[in-house]
Amino acid sequence: MALFKAVMPATLLTWIVCLFIGSAGSGGGFLHIQPLLLADHRIFWSWPLFLAGTLLSWFIYTMLE
């Protein structure tokens, strides 16, 4: 159950970090931040950051239970 709870904070963390780094024009190095075009809006996303955020959130939620 903690894994399902961890997805939302990881999504929020990824979106906020990618927003600041990606809008500055950087690729983020290891993060591989990629711009996605969704309905005429540019959204930045990083799968490695999302996975790291999910693991971190999962660990925190597991420790709280």
N, C-alpha and C positions, 0 to 999 in steps of 0.2 A: 504494500500500500504506500510505503514511503517513496517508492520510485515514481508512482503516479503523481504524488504531491510535489515532487522535485522538478517536474517538467515546467511548471509555470514560473517559478523564480529563475530557472535557467534561461527560459525564453526572454524574460524581462532583462536579465543581466546581459545576454547576448545582444539584444536589440539596442540597449543603451550604449554599451561599449562600442559596438559597430557603428552606431550613429555618429559618435564623436570621432572615431578614428577614420571611418570611411568618408565622412564629409570633408575631412581635411585633405583627401586625395591619396592617403596612404593605403597600402595593401595589408598592413599589419604584420608583415613578416611571416612568422610561423602560424599566425591566425588565419591567413588566407581569406581575408575579408573580400567578398564579392558583391558587386552591385546587382540587384535584381530589379527588373522593370515590371511593376504590377499596376495595371490600370493607370498608366502615365505618371506613376510615382516611383521614385528610386528608393529602394529599400536595401540596406546593407545587411549581409548575413555571413556568419562564420560557423561551419559545422564543428571544427575543433574546439572553439570556444563554447559552443552549445553543449558538447559532450563533457567538457571539463566542468562547466557550470552545473550540469545535471549530476555528475558524480559528487561534486561538493555539496549540493543541496540534498542529495540522497543521504550522504554521510551525516549531515546535520540533522535531518529529520529522523534518521535511524537512532542517533544518539539521544534525541529528545523523547523517543518512545520508551 
